[in-house]
Amino acid sequence: MTNEVDGHGVLSVRDQRRNRLLRGLNIRDSVGIEIGPLCWPLVRRSDGGEIIYVDHTDTPHLREKYRNDPNLNVNEIVNVDAVWGRNTLHQAVKGRYVDYVVASHVVEHVPDLVTWLKELASVLKPTGEVRLVVPDRRYTFDYFRRESRLPEVLASYIARARIPQPYSILDCCLAAVEVSAVDAWQNRVNPSWAKRHHTWEAALGLAEDAFRNGTYHDIHCWVFTPRSFARLIADLCRMGLLDFACEDFSDTLVNDLEFSVVMRRSSDPEHIANSWSRMAQSARDATPGVPFWRARRKLEELRAGHGDSPIVPRVGGQHSELDPSEPVAMPPDFDPSAYLEANPDVAAAGVDPVVHYRQFGWREGRSIRPSSAA
């Protein structure tokens, strides 16, 4: 996917997308995680800083899994640094806290959305952020599906789902069709001739296989538009399951199929609620096929451009009074004795090491064990 113009230094389409999605992120001076990069990492090792590539299995198994996939070159799959499977993400990255997590076209695949987002939150520093790139249902093979709703998200959370649930498999396989983003934008998708990905017999078979045998079938478990995503995350935050605020948002571009969102933990419920409300209000929701959709979309763009309360992001990497006061989870290898040895002032004060780390040490970036040099 290289559209470079010889001699003019014009960035490829992929590089333009990458620069847009990583805008404002200080990669060179940061430690970050990218989940599921395969052949196309947003953050490259050559960018400087430290990037930890995380996937559900190691590189040899990924190459075997995708060896017959015509859409990627298995020899270009990145070297995976950490495997996140039955363990937690915090365990996978050896208890480290990072400045950012990025994931492109991953969130829609995870069987348990709430637990997955909580695990991303668990590895963030107080100033850390999550950047997600999310497919917009209206311009993908999910064209005929409805947006995911709170009850089904909660049902998967209660089940602590490790594989896509039968209802998700059926919803995806019974409705998925071959769609190009351009055709969707031009309202040229007709349900009578759109080619289905699966027959109903195949869809039922996959769902039964998952239910009876626990087989993992890779599908889009969740379906979003920018507005439905904002409202769903706002509901989860209002319930106390998450504490992410929307720090920035980029709507789906014309003839494109994805939107992006920057999330950062916050201790202020009002700030969290207002941030998602602003995203929902600024998202252009006029869908192709609806009467006068082009005129409506133009009005939405004008209204979003003159809003009274635009999203004002916290500066990445800089502390704010809105930052969380405690980590989501303690480091998996936290040892109270080692923490006191590494921080003699805490030991001298007679403070409980666990309480001190949760309330102060995490925010101060204190070491949890003595350094080898010491």
Stockholm file with secondary structure:
# STOCKHOLM 1.0

chainA/1-374         MTNEVDGHGVLSVRDQRRNRLLRGLNIRDSVGIEIGPLCWPLVRRSDGGEIIYVDHTDTPHLREKYRNDPNLNVNEIVNVDAVWGRNTLHQAVKGRYVDYVVASHVVEHVPDLVTWLKELASVLKPTGEVRLVVPDRRYTFDYFRRESRLPEVLASYIARARIPQPYSILDCCLAAVEVSAVDAWQNRVNPSWAKRHHTWEAALGLAEDAFRNGTYHDIHCWVFTPRSFARLIADLCRMGLLDFACEDFSDTLVNDLEFSVVMRRSSDPEHIANSWSRMAQSARDATPGVPFWRARRKLEELRAGHGDSPIVPRVGGQHSELDPSEPVAMPPDFDPSAYLEANPDVAAAGVDPVVHYRQFGWREGRSIRPSSAA
#=GR chainA/1-374 SS CCCCCTTTTCCCHHHHHHHHHTTTCCCTTCEEEEESCTTCCSSCGGGSSEEEEEESSCHHHHHHHTTTCTTSCGGGCCCCCEECSSSCHHHHTTTCCEEEEEEESCGGGCSCHHHHHHHHHHTEEEEEEEEEEEECGGGSTTTTSCCCCHHHHHHHHHHTCSSCCHHHHHHHHHHCBCCCHHHHHTTCCCTTTCCBSSCHHHHHHHHHHHHHHCCCCCCCCCCCCHHHHHHHHHHHHHTTSCCEEEEEEECCCTTCCEEEEEEEECSCHHHHHHHHHHHHHHSCCCCTTSTTHHHHHHHHHHHHHTCSSCCCCCCTTSCCTTSCSSCSSCCTTCCHHHHHHHCHHHHHHTCCHHHHIIIIIHHHTCCSSCCSCC
#=GC SS_cons         CCCCCTTTTCCCHHHHHHHHHTTTCCCTTCEEEEESCTTCCSSCGGGSSEEEEEESSCHHHHHHHTTTCTTSCGGGCCCCCEECSSSCHHHHTTTCCEEEEEEESCGGGCSCHHHHHHHHHHTEEEEEEEEEEEECGGGSTTTTSCCCCHHHHHHHHHHTCSSCCHHHHHHHHHHCBCCCHHHHHTTCCCTTTCCBSSCHHHHHHHHHHHHHHCCCCCCCCCCCCHHHHHHHHHHHHHTTSCCEEEEEEECCCTTCCEEEEEEEECSCHHHHHHHHHHHHHHSCCCCTTSTTHHHHHHHHHHHHHTCSSCCCCCCTTSCCTTSCSSCSSCCTTCCHHHHHHHCHHHHHHTCCHHHHIIIIIHHHTCCSSCCSCC
//
